[in-house]
Structure formats: C-alpha cells, structure tokens
Amino acid sequence: MILNEIRILGIVIIAAILGGIIGFERELADKPAGLRTHMMVAASSSLLISLTNLIGPYLQIEADIVRIDPTRMIVAIVTGITFLGAGTIIRDRTGVEGLTTAASLLFVAVLGVTVALYQFVLAIGLTVLNLLILRGVKFFEKHFLDKQQEGEQESS
C-alpha cells in the first residue's frame, strides 16, 4: 500500500512540474493564472485519476460487482476546470482577455491525466507543444502579422 502512495506522489510531482513549466510561461506573460495555478491544476487532475484506481479495493468492492469508470472522473475534471477557466476570461469594451489562459488551464488538466496514465513521453511532448503554441505563435503574430497590418495601413 505504501508503494502505491509513493508511486502516486511521484506521478503528482511530475504532473505539477510539467504544469509548472506551462504556468511559468503564463506568469512571464503576466496572465491571471500563472505558475502556482497551473501546477495545482495539473497535480490535482493527476491525483484524481490516480485515486480512481484505488477506490474499488479501498472500499473492498469486487470488480465483478461494480465497475469503476475512470472516464467519468475525466469528465468531472474537465467540467471543473472549464468553470475555473471561465474565471480567467474578462470581457470589456476593448475585447476579450484570458481565453488563452483558460485554454492552458484545460490543457494542463489533461496533461495531469496523461501523466496519471503513465504516458510520460506524450506528456513531455505535449508540454513542449504547448510552449511552442504559447510562445512560438505569439512570436509569429508579433513579427509577421503586425508587420502585415503596418503595411496595410501605410498603403491606405
């Protein structure tokens, strides 16, 4: 039993670190949900998925009698995170802010699920992909789209 707990703790730590990498990027971008929030979302989702596997034996429920559906836990995580993400979205007269941060919160929740399912290579690859999306696309937008808009304004 103690080995299971140590294994789950390791899973949660890995998820928190990967979520923290993405959260650090959001922190650098001065967004409302940053390092700690992303770490907690990734860690909690991996913990919930990991605990799902322990519920049956803990309650001494035989697998033949009751089937535990871990996909329901994933649905519950997504539902909760979308509610949390909605709190980061701000709409005012100038537009909408926080959509990317809300999406990154959802992403790190799924990242936590990925880690809990022992898909470490996939989780690391997804973390890199997320950083490329957050930083790389922003660089592209800033350097190419801004120049294109400047060119259109000059030609008008």
HELIX and SHEET records of a PDB file:
HELIX    1   1 ILE A    2  LEU A   28  1                                  27    
HELIX    2   2 LEU A   35  TYR A   58  1                                  24    
HELIX    3   3 PRO A   70  ALA A   86  1                                  17    
HELIX    4   4 LEU A   99  ALA A  116  1                                  18    
HELIX    5   5 PHE A  120  LEU A  131  1                                  12    
HELIX    6   6 LEU A  132  GLY A  136  3                                   5    
HELIX    7   7 VAL A  137  PHE A  140  1                                   4    
HELIX    8   8 GLU A  141  LEU A  145  3                                   5    
HELIX    9   9 ASP A  146  SER A  155  1                                  10    
SHEET    1   A 2 ILE A  90  ASP A  92  0                                        
SHEET    2   A 2 GLY A  95  GLU A  97 -1                                        
END                                                                             
